[in-house]
Amino acid sequence: MANYNLEVTYEYACNKMRTKEPAEMARNSGAGWDGNKGVFTLQYLGEEYLITYPESKVSFASRSDEVPLKDQAFLLHYLCTANGAPMQGKYISFKELPDGAIYTDPFYRRAIEPMLKIFGNNHELFLRVAHKLGGVRHSIGDVSVIVPVLPKVSITYVMWSADDEFPASGNILFDASAANYLPTEDYAVAASNVVYKMAGMAREAK
């Protein structure tokens, strides 16, 4: 059933993309667009992807293995949703995204809890692997980084150290313009993808 739903989601995104004007999608999303070839180029977590138009086929730019369907749907959602709204420079939590309050507990378990489990007591490792993803240190909390995910989407990861009274805690924040670039459920996907990518890099670093 999950695979069926994913296929339906992907097909819906393909159909929606065909109703959009490609040059406008490129402007709004920050993607590259080659009108002669009918191909977008899009950076996602430091890797370049190619997306054909109007076929909506997604592939890696530099390797031949197949892009997982969930990532294909995610990138199409970004191209279709992005409307070019300016970044606001104001941070909001997941529950402040449209309908985000309904899914705060799953979001915590899927993204924040793993971040704390892996990096809550090792901020140095957290900063090191985040830097490899293009992350820039920020001043919120005891340690925080802003990780670029897509051309106009960055996610901020924040942690506070444990003390005598409280365990380590954390949060994941988004620019207040976030709803102009992805549906809320895709922010849950993106936020957890970054955490698990950093976890894999941390295992390799040990």
Stockholm file with secondary structure:
# STOCKHOLM 1.0

chainA/1-206         MANYNLEVTYEYACNKMRTKEPAEMARNSGAGWDGNKGVFTLQYLGEEYLITYPESKVSFASRSDEVPLKDQAFLLHYLCTANGAPMQGKYISFKELPDGAIYTDPFYRRAIEPMLKIFGNNHELFLRVAHKLGGVRHSIGDVSVIVPVLPKVSITYVMWSADDEFPASGNILFDASAANYLPTEDYAVAASNVVYKMAGMAREAK
#=GR chainA/1-206 SS CHHHHHHHHHHHHHHHHTTSCHHHHHHHHTCEEETTTTEEEEEETTEEEEEETTTCCEEESSCCSCCCHHHHHHHHHHHHHCCCCCCCCCEEEGGGSTTGGGGHHHHIIIIIHHHHHHHTTCHHHHHHHHHHTTCEEESSSSEEEEEEEETTEEEEEEEECCCSSSCCEEEEEEETTGGGTSCHHHHHHHHHHHHHHHHHHHHHHC
#=GC SS_cons         CHHHHHHHHHHHHHHHHTTSCHHHHHHHHTCEEETTTTEEEEEETTEEEEEETTTCCEEESSCCSCCCHHHHHHHHHHHHHCCCCCCCCCEEEGGGSTTGGGGHHHHIIIIIHHHHHHHTTCHHHHHHHHHHTTCEEESSSSEEEEEEEETTEEEEEEEECCCSSSCCEEEEEEETTGGGTSCHHHHHHHHHHHHHHHHHHHHHHC
//
